[in-house]
C-alpha cells in the first residue's frame, strides 16, 4: 500500500471496525438497512451477521437468506464489508443441529476412566484393563471378567466431533456451501468471508473420536488402546503416551477444522477469521484446543476473544495471535472484545482495552456486540450493546476513526522483533492427568512471567509454537527463522519436554552462534521420552538466574530494546501496563507507546535509540505534529506527559530531508512553571439548561396467575422462571406500583415504556389505557404508551393482563439448554415478562438515601418517588439529585469572571475524569472539545473574554443505570452475563458462596457527574 500518510485523515474501510451484529429477533429488511446506515455514519467498516438467542426468523430459511442478501446489497452500496458468521449461536460447528443429527459418529465424544466395580453402562466401552506391577494390561474380549479398569466414552449430542474430518465436512456442507450456493456467484467479491466462533474438542475433559485410533496408529506406529490408562494414571511411559495422544488430537483438530475450512475459504476467494475457546492459559488450552497457535495458522485473519471490563495481567492472549501473524505474513489480526463488560463501559475503557491488545499484536476490532433488538432476554446478552440504543451513539465515530488509523499503521507496518519465547504447551500435554490439570499452572506462571519481564523492559518478542515450527522453522546465518520472522535470541522457558524438530533447530541455532537462553527447570524429555541430546544442547545455553534483571541483561547483550523510558525523576519505567511496539513503515520507524494502566506520569523521557526527526501522529484527528526534541549521540529524546489510558504514535524519519537544527525541548511543565499563572476553580453548582427525558425502571411487581391470589411484591426478573416452571399456558396479571410526589393538576407528558404493548390489556389506577404505541425510545422494541391523564399524586398502580404461552418446542429447548452451551446460546422464548420504565419530565428521589460502593457504585434501598426536575445541581454526583435511572444527556451552565489579556495562554483541566461516557465543553457559545478519553484538558485561550464568561458542559452517560444489573450482590461488576441479573450465579459471576442468592433488594447505580470541579489555568506572558 502507498500513500499511507495521506490516508490518515480518512482511513480506508479495510481497517475499520467490524462488529458482531446480533440478529436476535424477527428480522425486517427495512430495519436491517436502517441499522447498516447507522453503522456507516458511525465510521464502522463492516459487520458480522451473527444469529443469537432471541432470533425469530428461521435460521438459514428463505426469510433469513433474503435478509442476508439485502444486507450484502446495502453493504456494497455503502462501501462496507459484509461478513458471514457460520453458526446459530456458538460454539461453531453443529450447524444448528444439522451436523449432530447425522448420528453418533458426528457428535462430540469425551473419554472417561472408571475403576471396578463398574457403574456406568457398558455400550460405550473402548477397552478393559488389568492392573500389573508396572501399569495396566489391555485385556481381550475373553478376559473382561478380570478387568480392574474400564475406558469408555460419553456422547454429547449437541456438538460436533471436531476431530473428525467427516463431521467438519458436514458442517461445511450445511453452513459454508449453503451460503456459497446462494451468494457466491453474485456476491463472491462483496462478501469478505466467515467468522468461526470458539470451536473446541473437549473443554476440561479428554476428547474421543471414532477416527482417533487410526490417526494415532498412523502418527505413532502403535495402538492407542495400549496406553489409554496413562492418560489418567501415573504409569510407565506416562509422559510419552500423553505427548503422543495430545499431539495426535491437536493435529486432528487443526487439520479437520481449521485447515479444512481454511482451504475451503481459500478456494472460494473468501477470508477465514475467528478464534478458538480458552486461549488464555496453558492449563485450559490443553483440553479445549491442544495448541491455539497451530489453529491460527489456517486463519487468514487470526483472532482472539477478550471479555470483561479490564486488561490482562499478562499479554498471552493477544501475543499468541500477533506472533503467528508476524511469522506467517498475515497482515491483520482481530479481537472480539468488550463482551461482558457491562452497560457502563466508557470510551476510555474501550480504548484502554483495545490498545492493550493492539500493542501486543492485534490490529482489528470486532466489537461484541451490536444488538438488532433489546427485547426480552436480548438486553442481558453479555452486555453491552455498543449500538444505537446507547445515549452516546452519535459520538461513536470518534472511537472508530481512531482505531481505523491505528489499525492501518499496525497492519501495514513491519514489526521489529528479534526475540523468540518458546510456547510450552507441549509440556502441559504431558502434565494433564485425566481432568486433573493441577501440575500445569506453575509452568504457565513461569511462561507468563518471562513474557511480562520482557514487556516491562520493552524487549519485543514473539511466541514460538512448536506445531508451527515443524512446518515453517529453519536456521540460517545464526538466526532462528519461523516463516517470515527471524530471531537472534531464543528463550526456552521452564519446560518438561520439547519436540524432536525443536531440538534439531535449537542445535543448529547454537552451532551458528545463536543465543539460546534456558530457564530452569530445563526440559528432560524429547517428545515425552528421555533424550541425552538435551544435556548437550543445554551446555551451549545461557542460564541466567530467575530474576527480571538477570533475564533482561542476558537478552539485551544480544538484542537491546530500541526505546528507553524514564519518569520525571529519571527512574526507569518498568511496569506491566506501559508497553511499546516498534514498526518499520515506508522508510519511517514507528514507536507505538501505550499506557494501559491508571498511573499518571506528568513527564516521561522517551529515548528513541535511532537517529532521526520525530513527529507525533495524532490518531484522534489524523494530523501529524512536530515535537521539540533533543538529538543525542545514540538517538533522539522527546518529553511528553503520559496519562492513564493514553498512547502515542511516534514517527521517526531519517534526518536527511529535515532541517538540521533540532529545537531542544522544554517541557510544558517547565514552561508553565516559568510563567505567572492564575487558577480559577469552577463552582460545583451548575444550572440545569436541558435534560433528555428522565426514566424510572419498574423492576418489581405483584403477580396473579389464573385469577388466583396476588403474590407479594417481587423482582420481575424472577417471574419468567416461575411461570416457565409451571410447564403450561396461563393467564397472568402484573401489578406495578409507583409513587408520584407532585400535584397532578396540570398537563405533563408521562409514558410507560414497555415491550409488545399490543399483547397486553393495560390499566392505570383502574382506568383502561390504549396499548397503542406512541413511538419508541432507546430501542425499537421499547414502545411508549401515554398515561399522562391517568396518574395521580401519591400511590399509583399499572396493571397488565396477558396470556403467558411457550410452545412444547420451547420447553424442550429450555431443557436442552441445561445440557450444553450451544443450546442455551440460541434460546428463544415465545413470551417474555420484562421490567417497564416510566419516562418523562421528572426527577426520581430515593426515600432511603444513598451510600457509595466500590467501582464508582452508588447504592440505595429505595423505594423511589417521582419528583420535580432540579433546576440547580451539585455536579459532583447527579444520580442522587433526581437521576438514578437516567440514560441520556444533561446540559449544565455556570458563569465565571476572569481577568483575561489577549495573547495569554489558558487551559481547561478536569482534575479527575468526568463520570460520563462523553463530556462536551462550550465556552461563550463556542464548542471547544468533546472529551472521550485522556487527556481531559483543552486550550481555551481563543474562547475567553475579559469579564464574565459562559461555561456549558454536556454530560452523556450510558444505559447502565437504566438496564442494570441493579441488584447484584457485588454491586457494580466488570464481568456481566445473563445470570448477573438474576439470583443464580453463572460463569461470569465469581466468588458467590454456594446457596447464597446473588439477587439483593438494594439498588446499585454508577456515578454520573463531575467528581471534582474543573479548573481554568491562565498563564500570563
N, C-alpha and C positions, 0 to 999 in steps of 0.2 A: 504493500500500500504506500502511496506517496502523498505528499501534502498533508501529512497528519497535523502539523501545527496549525494550518489554515482551517482545519475542521474542528478545532477545539470549541469554537463558539457554538457550532451546531453539529454535534457528533452524529454520524450516520446511525440508521436504525439497527444495524447488525450488532451494535454494542449496547443497546438499550435493554432495560429490564424486561423479563418475560415471566409474568406471574402465573401461578396456578389460578385459573378461573374456574371456580367451583360451580358446576352445573348441578343444582340441587333442588329443583322444583319442576313444575310444569313449564317447559321451555316455549317461549313465544318469540318468533323471529324478530318482530319489531323491537322487543325489549333487548334481545341479544345485540342487535345492530346499534341500539342506543348506547348500550354499555361499552361496545367497542369504540364508539365515537368518544365517550368519556375517557377511556384509556388513552386514546390518541392525543387528546387535548392535554393529558397529564404527562406526556412525554414517555409513555410506555411503548416498547418496541414490538411486542407480540403477546401471545397468550397460549397457555397450555389448556386445551379444552378437557376438563377433568370431571368425570362423573363422581359424585359423592353422595353421602347419606342425605335423604330427602328428595332424591330425584323422582319425579312423577312421570316423565316422558320415558317410555320403554327403551331401555338401553340397547343400542345397535339396531333398533327398529326403524321403520320408514321415517317417522317424525324426527327421530334422533339424527338420521342421515341428512334429512332436509335442513336441520339446524346446523349441522357441521358444514354443509355446502354453503349456506347463507353466510356463515362466519368466515369461511375461506374467501368468498367473493368480497365481503366487506373489508376483510384484512388486506386483500390485494388492492382494492380501491384506495385505501389509506396508506399503502406502503408499509403495512405491518406484517409480522411474521406469524402465521397460524401454525401451531404445533398440535400434534395428536398425543393423547395420553392413552396408554394401552390397556386400561382396566376399568372396571366399575368398582370404585373404592381402591383399596390396597390391602395387602401387598400384591404386586403384579404377578400374573402367571396363571390364574384359574379361569380367565375369560368369562367372568360372571357365572361360573359353574359349568360352562360347556366342556372344558377340559376334564374336570373331575367326574363329570357324568359318564365318561368313557370307561370307567372301571378302575379297579384297584391298581392296575399297572400304571395308571396315570396319576394316582393320588400319592400325596406325601406319606412317607413311612418313616418311623423312628425306631431305632434299635434299642432293645432293653435286655437286661440281665436279671435272672431270677435263681435263687438258691432253693434247693429242695427243702421241705416238701413244696411242690409247685401248686400255685393257687389259680393262675390265670389260664384261660382256655388254650388248648394245645394247637389250634388250627394254624396259627401264625408262627409255629416253631421253625427256627432256622437250623439249630443243632443242639445236641445234648453232649455233656462232658462229664468225665470222671476225674476227681482230683488225684494228682500224683505228688511225688516228693518235690518236683520242680515246677509244677504248674497244673495244667488241666489237659487231659487227653480227649480228643474228639472220638465220640462213640458212633459206631454204626447202628443202623436201624434195629439190628438183632440184639443190641446191648443196652437199649434205652432204660431198662429197669435198674441199671447201675448208676444212672445219671444223678449227679450231685449239683449240676449247674445247667441251666437252660438259657439259650439265647433266642430271642424272638423279636418280632416287630409289631408295632401298633400302627393303625392306619388313621390318618386324618382325612376324611372325605371332602374337606372344604378347601384344600390347597393342592397344588400340583406337586409331582415328583420332579424337583428342579435339577436332579442329577440325570434325568432321562432325556435323551435327545428326542425320543418318540413323544414324550409328554410336552416338551417345549415346542416341538414341531406342531403339535395340535394347537398349542397356544398361538403360534404364529399364524396358522391357518385361520383360527377363529377371530383374531383381532387384526393382525397386520395385513394378511391377504384380503380380509373383508374391506378394509379401508382402501387398499390399493385398487381393488377391483372397482370400487365406486368412484374414486377420485384420482387415481394415479395418472391416467392418460390425459385428463383435462387439467388437472392442477398439480401435476408432479413437480413443477418448478416453483410452485407457490407454497405448498406445504413444506415446512422445514424438516420435519422428521417426527420421532417418537420420544416420549419420556417414559421410562420404566421405573417403578417405584418400590423400593425395599424388597426385591427378590431375596430368597433365603432358602436354606435347606433343612434346618432343624431347630435352631434358636434355643439353645440351652440343653439340647439332647443330641444324640448321635444319629445321623441320617442313615437310612437304608433304602436300597433300590433294587428292583429285580435285575437291573443291568450292572449292579456293582460287582458281583463276584467275577464276572467275565472281564470287566475292566481291570480289576485288581490283579487277576491272574496274568493278563497281558502286560501290565506295567511292572509286576514284581516277580513273576515266574514261580509263584507258589499260591496255595489256596488260602483265601481269606478265612474260611471256617477254622483252619488250623490255629489261628491266632486271635480269634474274636474275644476270648476271655481277657486277653492282655489289654483290651481297650477299657476294661472296667476294673481290673485287679492288677496287683503288683506281682508279676510272674517273670519267668526267664524271658529275656529278649523283649521286655515290655516296650522300651523306647523305640526299637526297630519296628515293631508291629504298629504302634501308634503313628509313627512317622509315615510309614507306607500307607496306612489307612487314610490319614488326613491329606496326604499328598494326592492320593487317588481321588478322594472325594472332591477336593478343591479343583483338580484338573477336570473332573467330570462336570461339575457345576459351571466352571468357566467356559468349557467347550460347549456344553449343551445349551446354556442360557446366553451368556454374554457373546460368545463367538458366533453362535448360530443366528441370533437376532442381529448382531452387528454386521455379519456377512449379508444377511437379507437386506438390511437397510442400505448397505453399500451398493448392492446390486440394483437398487431402485434409485440411487442418487439422493437418498434421504439421510439425515443425520440421526445418530442414536445417542441419547443422553439419559441421565437419571442418576440414581445412586442405590447402593445396597443398604441393608439394615445393619445396625450395631457396628458402626465404623470406629467408635471412639476408644476402645481398649482391647488389648490382646485377648483378655480372658472372655470376652463375648464375641470377638471376631471368629474364634476357632469354630464354634458350633453353629454359627449363622452363615458364614460365607467362606471360611477357610483362610483366604488371603484377599482382602478387598482390593489391593493394588493390582492383583492379577486380573480381576474383573474389569478394572478401569482401562486396561489395555485395549479392550474391544469397543469402548465408547468413543465416539467422535468428540464429544464434549463431556468428559468425565465430571462427576459431581458428588456432592455430599449433602448431608442434612444437618441443620443446626437449629435446635428447638429451645425456646425459652428466652427470657429477657436477661441474658448475661453472656459474657465471653468465657472462654475456657481457661483453666489454669495452665494447660499445655496445648501446644499447637498441632497435635497429631492429626485431627480430623481434616482440616484444610491442607495440611502439608503433605499428607498421603496423596491427595488428589493432584496438588500442584507438582509434586515430584514426578509422577507418571507423565503428566502433560509436558513438562520440561524435557524429560528423557525421550519421549516418543514423538515430539514435534506437534503436539496438539495445541492449537493456538488459544483455545478458550476452555475454561472450566466453569462450573456453575455450582451455586449453593442454593438449596431450598431452605430458606431462612424465615425466621420470625414467627413460625407457628408456635402456639402455646405461650407466647409472650404476654398475652392478655391485652385487653382493650386499651389500656393506658400507655402502651408503648409510644414514646415520643419520636420526633425526627432525630433528636440527638441520640436516642437509644438505637434507632435503626441504623444510623450512620456508624455508631461505635461498633455494633455487632457486625455490620457489613465490612467495615475496614479492617477489623481484627482478622477476618478471614482473607481479605484481599491481600494484606501484607504477607500472609503465609501461603499464597499460591492460587487463590480463587480470582476469577476475572469477570464473572457474570452473576447476576442475582435473579433467582426465581422466588418472588415473594409468595409466602404462604400466609395469606390467602385472599382472594377476591371473590366474595360470595354473590352469586346471582340473586339470592334471596336470604333474608334473615328469619324467615318464618319458622316458628316452632323450634325444633332442636338445632336448626341450622345456625342460630345465633351463638350456640355454645360449641360449635365445631372447631375445637382447638383454636380459640380466637387469638388475634383479632381478624376481622375482615378489613384489609387495607384498601378500602374501596369507597364508592360514592356515599355509603352510609355514614362515613366519618365527617364530623363538622369541619375538619381541616382539609378536606379533599382538594379544594381549589388551589392549595399551596403545594400539592404533592409533586408538581412538575419540577420544583427546585431540587428535590431529592433525586428524581430520575435523571435529570440533566447532569447532576453532579456525578452520579455513578456511571453514566454513559461516557463522560470524559475520562474518568478513571479507568473504566473497562478498556477503552480504546488504547490508552497508553500502555497498560499492562499486557493487553493481548498482542499488541504489535511490537513491543519491546522484547529483547532477549535477556533473560535473567542471567546474572553473573554469579555462578555458583561453582566452587571448587572443592567442596567437602561433601562426602557421602557418608551417611549414617545407616548402617545395615539394619533392616527391619527384622526383629527377632521372632516373627510369628511362627516360624518352624520349630523354635524351641518350645513355644507354647503348645504346639501339637503334641509333643512328647510328654507334656505335663498334664494334659486333660485326662482325667481318670473317671470314665463314665460321665455323670453330670457334675462331678466334683472338679472345680477349677481353682481350688484354693492355693495351689502351688504356683499359679501364673502371675498374680498381681505384683509380686516383688520384681519380676523381670519387666513387667510393664512399667512400673515405677522407675526403674533404673533407665530404661529406654527414654521415657519421658523426661527424666532429669537431665540426661545428656543433651537432649534437644533444647530444653529450657536454658541450660548453661550457654549453649552456643547462641541462642537467640539473644540472651542478655548481653553477650559480648559482640553482637552484630556480625557473628560468623554465619554467613548464609549457607544453607546446607539443604540437601535433598535426602530422602529416604530411599534405600535400595531394597526392592522386593526380589528375593531370590527366584521367584517364579518368572519375573520379567528378565532377570539377568540370564536365566537359562536360554532365552531366545534372543536376547539383544546385547549381551555383555561380551566385551573383549578388552584386551590391554594393548596399548600402543604408545610408544615413546614415553614410558613412565606414567601414563595416565590410565586410570580405570574408566572405561567408557561403557555407558549404557545408552544405546540408541544414539541420539544427537548430543548427549551431555557427556562432558569429560571432567574427571575429578583428579586432583593432585593428592588428596588426603582421603583415606577410608577409615572410618571409626567402627570397630567391632564392639557392640555393646555386650554387657553380661549375657551369656548365652549357654545353652545346653548342647546345641547341635547346629551344624551348617550343612549345606548341600555339597555334593561332590563337585558340582560346577563352580560353586563359590570358592571352594578350596583351591581348585585349579586356577581360577582367575586371581585369587589373592597371592598364590605362589608366583605367578607371572609378574604380578604388580610389584612385589618386593624385590624380585630378581632384577627388575628395571628401575630400582631405587625409588619406587613409590613409597609414600609414607603411610604405614599401617599403624593405627593406634588401637590397642586392645585393652579392654576393661574386664577386670575380674568380677565374677567367676568366668574363666575362659571356657570356651566350648571344648568338650572332651569327646564328642561324637561327630561322626560324619554320616549323615542320613540315618541317625539313630543307632549307629554301630561305632564301637571304639575305633579311633583312627590314629595311628602312630605319626602320620604326616602332620597332624595338627601341632604337635610339640615342636617339630622343626620349623613350621611356619611362624609360630609364636616367638621363636628365637630372634626373628627379624622384626618383631613388632616393638614399638614404643609402648611401655606400660606405665603411664603416669599414675600417681596416687589418685584416690577417688575424692576429688575436690574440684570446684569450679576453676580455681586459679591454675591448678596443675593441668587440667584438661585444656583450658584456653591457651595456656602457654605452649603446650605440645602442638596444638593445631596452628597457632599463629606464627610459629617458627617457619612454617612452610607456606601457609596461606593466610595472610593477615587481612583483617576487615578493611574495607575501603572508606570507612567513616568512623569518626570518634565523636562522642557527645559528652559534655560535662555541663553541670549546672552553674549558676552564677558564682558559686564558691570554688569552681574548678574541680568539683568532685565528680568522678565518672558516674554516668547514669547507666546502671545495670539492673534492670527490673524486667519482670515478665511482660509488662504492659507497654513498654516502649520498644518498637521494632522497626526494622529497616528492610526494604527490598531495593536492590540495585539492578538497573537495566541499561542496556545499550539500545539506542533508537536513533536511526538516521544520523549517525555521527555524533550524537549527544549522549551523555551519560545521565540517567535519571536516578535520583535518590528519593525514594518514597518513604517518608518518616511518619510513623503513626504512634500516637499516644492513646491507647485503648483504656487507660486507667482513669482514676479520679484525682490523681496528683496534678497540681498546677505548678509548672516551672516558670517563674517570672522571666527568666532569661536562660536560654540554652546556647552554649557554644557548640556549633556544628562544624566540625572539620572534615572537609571532603578531601580525601588523600589522593587527589588528582588535580593537576593544574588546569585552569581554565576560568571562564567567566560564568558566574552563577546568576540565574534568574529564577523567579518563583512563578510556577503555573498555578493560577487561581482556579481550582476545579469548580468553584461555585459559579463563576462568570465565564471562564474560558480565557480570561485575559492573562497576559504574561507581564510580570512586574520586575523592574530592576531592583536589585538589593545592594546595599552597602556591604562591602566585603574586604577582607584582608588577604592579600596574596602572601602565602608562606612558602618556605623552601620545599615542603613536601605536599603542597596543595593549596586549598582555599578555605578561608574561615568566614562563616556568617554567624550572626547572633539574632535569635528570634525567641519570643515567648512561646511556650507550649502549654496550651490549656487542656483541661480534661476532655478527652474525645476529639482532640484536634489532630490534624495531619498536615503535612506539607509535601508537595511535589516539587523538588528542586531539579533544575535543569542545568547541567554543567556542559559548556561548549568549549572546545579548544580555543586558546587565546587568540590565535590568528583570526583576523577579521573583526576583532573587537578593539576598542580603544585601549591603548597600553596603560593608561592611567586608571588605577582602581582606587576608588574612594575608601579610605579606612573607615570602618563602621563605628558610629557612636550609637549606642543603644537608645531606644525610645525612653527607657528608664532614666538613662544618664541625661538625655536632653531635657526631660521633664523636670529632673531634679535641679538642673542649672537655671531654670526659669521660675519666676514667681507664679504661684498658682492660687486659684480661688475655687473652693469646692462648695457646690450647692447640693444639699441633700433634700430630695423631694419629700413632700409630706406623704405619710402613709394613707391619708384620707383623699379620696377621689370622688368626684361627682359621676354618677351613672348617666351616660349620654344615651346609650341604647343597649338593648338586650334582645337577643333572639328568643323565641318562645321558651318559657321555662317548663319543667316537667316534674312529675312525681310518679315514681314507679309503684304501682299497686301490686305487691307480690304476696299478699296474704288474703285469704277469703274463707268463707264458710261454704261447705259442700252439703248438698242433699241429693240422694240417689233414689230415683223411682218413688218420689213423694214420701220418702222415709223421714227420719229425724235429721235435723240440722247438726252438722259437726261443729266443734269449736273452731275458732279462727286458726288456720293452718297455712303453711307455705304452699303456694301454688305449684312450685316445682315438684312437690311430692305427690300431688293429686293424680298426675298422669300414671304414675306407678301403681297407685291404689286402684284406679279404675281398670288398668290392664290386668291386675291380679284377679279381678272378678271373672275374667275369661269370657265375657258376654257383652252384648249391647245393652245399654241402659239409658234412661232419660236422666239428665242431671240439671241441677240448678246451682249457680255460684252467686254468692253474695259478697260484694266488695265494699267495705265501709271506708269513708274518708271524712275528714273534718274541714270545715271552712271557717276561717276566723274573721271574715269581713262581712259587712252588711250587703245583702244581695238585692238591694232596691234599684240598682242601675244596671244598664246593659254592659256585660263584659263577656268577651268571647272565651268559651271554655269547651274543650273537647275531651272525649276519651279516645285514646289511640289503641286499637286492637286489631288482631288478625282475623280475617274472614268474618267480618261483622254480619254478612248476609246469612250466615248459618246460625245466628243467634236471635232469639227474641230478647229485647233489651228494655229494661225498666230502670228509671232513676227516681228514687223516692216514691215508688208506686205508680208513676206515670209512664206509659209506653213511650219509647223513643224510636224514631226511624233508624233502621240499621243502614241506611244509605250512606255511602262513603262521601265525605266532603273533601277528598283528596288524600294524599299520603304524606308521611313525614318520616325522614331518616331512611326508610326502606320502602320499596314498592309494595310490601305486604303489610306495612303498618298504616292502617286506614283511620282517618279522623272521623269521629261521629260527634255531631254537635249536641251539647247538653246544657247550653247556657241558661235556657229558661227553666230548667228543672232543678237547679241547685239552690240550696237554702243555707242560711247561716247555721253553724253547728254541725251536727252529725248528718251524713248523707249515706245513701246506700245505692249501689249499682247492682242490679240483679240480672243475670244472664241465664237463659234456658236453651238447651240444645240436646240433641241425641248424640250419645257417645258410641261410636262404632269403629271396630277394626276387623278386617276380614280374617278368615281362617289362615290365609297365606301369611298375613302379617303376624299373627300369633306364632306361626311356625318359624318365621324369620327371627322373632324375638328369642325363641328357644335356641335357634342355630347360633345367634349372636353370642350366646353364653359359652359356646364351644370353641370358636376360633375367630380371630380378629377380622378376617376377610368378610365374614357375615355381618359383624357389627358395624363395620366401616361403610356399609352401603344400606344400612337400615332406614326404613321409611315408615311412618305411621299414617293411617287414614284419618285419624282425629287426634288433634294435639290441643292440650289445655295450657295456656300461657298467661303470664302476667299482662296487665294492662297499664296504660300510662295516662295520667292527666296532663293536659297541655294547654298553656295559655299564658296570660299576663298575670303572674302572681309570684310571690315568694313562698318558700317552704321552711317552716320552723319546726325543730325538734323540741318536744316538751321535756326532754331529759338532759339536754346539754351534750357537749362533745368532749372527747379526750383524744389525744394524739397517740398513734401507734407506730410501729416500725414501717419502713419503706413508704414514708410520706402518708401514712394512713391517718384518717380522721374517723372516729368511731362514735356511735350513739346508740342508745337503746330505743329511740323513738318514744311514742308514736309521733306522727307528723300532722301538721295543720297548715292549710293554705293561708297565706298572709299577703299583705301588700308588698310590692317590689320596693326594696330600699332605694332611696334617692342618693344617699351618700354611703360609701363603703370604706372600711379599713382594708386595703387591698392585700394585706399580708395573707389572708385566708378567707376566700369567698364562699366556701362550702357552708360555713356556719352562719352566713349572712343571707340566707334565703335560697342558696343554690346547691343543695346536697345532691340532687339527681340531675343537675343541669348538663346538657350536651349541646354546646353551641358557642356563641361569641358574645362577649361583653365589651362595650367601648367605654372607657373612662377618661375623665378630663380633670386637669388642675392647672392653676396659673402660678407662674413664678416670675420674680423680678431679678434680673441680672444686670450687672454693670459691664456692658459689652463694648469693646472697642474693635473697630474694623482692623483686620489683619491678625488679631489674636487667634489662638487655636483653642478649640473646645471639643471635649469628648464626652459622650454619654456612656455610662457604665452601669451594668447590673452587678452589684457585689456578689449576688448569688443568682444562678439561673432562674428565670421565671418558672413557676409551677404551671406550665401551659405547653401545649403542643406547638403553638405558633404565637408569637408576640410581634405586634406591629406598632411602630412608633411614628407619630406625626408631630411636627413642630411648626406652629404658626400656619397650620393648614397645608404644610408640605409633607409628603410622605418621605420619611427618612430611610427606614430599613425594615425589612421583615426578618425576624430572628428565628432561625430553625435550630441552630446549634452554636457552639462556641466558635469564635469569641463573641460574647454578648456585650459588644461595645460598638460605637459608631462615631465618626467625625460629624459634628453638627454645627461647626462654625458658620457655614454659609446660610444657616437657617435661623440663627439667633438674631435678636434685635435688642437694642438698649431699652431697658424698662421691662414692661410686662410681656411675658411670652406664654403662649397657649400650648400646653403639652397634652397630647392624647395618646392613649395606649389601647390597643385592641388585643384582647386575650381570647384565644380559642382553645378549647380542651378537646377531649375525645369522647367516645361512647362509654367509657369505663363506669362513670358514676350513674349512668342510665341503666346499663345492662349487667353490671356486676362482674364477678361474683360478689354479692354484698354480705354473705353470711358464712364465709369460710372460717373455720376455727383459727386459722393462722392469719386472718386479716387479709391484707394485700399480699398477693403471691406473684411470683415471677415465672411460674410454670403452670399454665392453666389448661385444663382439659374439660370435656363434658361433665365428668364426675365432680369437678371442683365446685359446681353449683348445687350439688346435692348433699345427702348425708352419708353416702358410702364412698370411701376413697377409691380412686383409680390409679393408674400407673404414674400419673403426673403428681399425685398427692403423696408426698413422703412424710414420714415422721408422725403419722396418726396412730396412736395406740389401738390395738385390736379391741373392737367392741365399743369404741368411742364414736359418737355421731360427729361427723365433720360439719354439719349444719348447726349454726348457733343463731339465736334470735337477734343478737346485736348486729347493727349495720356497719359495714366498713366502706368508706369512700376514700378517694385520694385528694390531696390538697390541690387547690386551684387559686392562683393569685401571684402576687409579687412578695416573696418571703422577706425581702429586705428592700427598703426604698431605693430607687435608682439614684445615681449621682451624676452631676454635671461638673466637670473639671475644666476650668478655663486657665490657659497658660498665657500670660501677658508677654508681649515682645519687648 
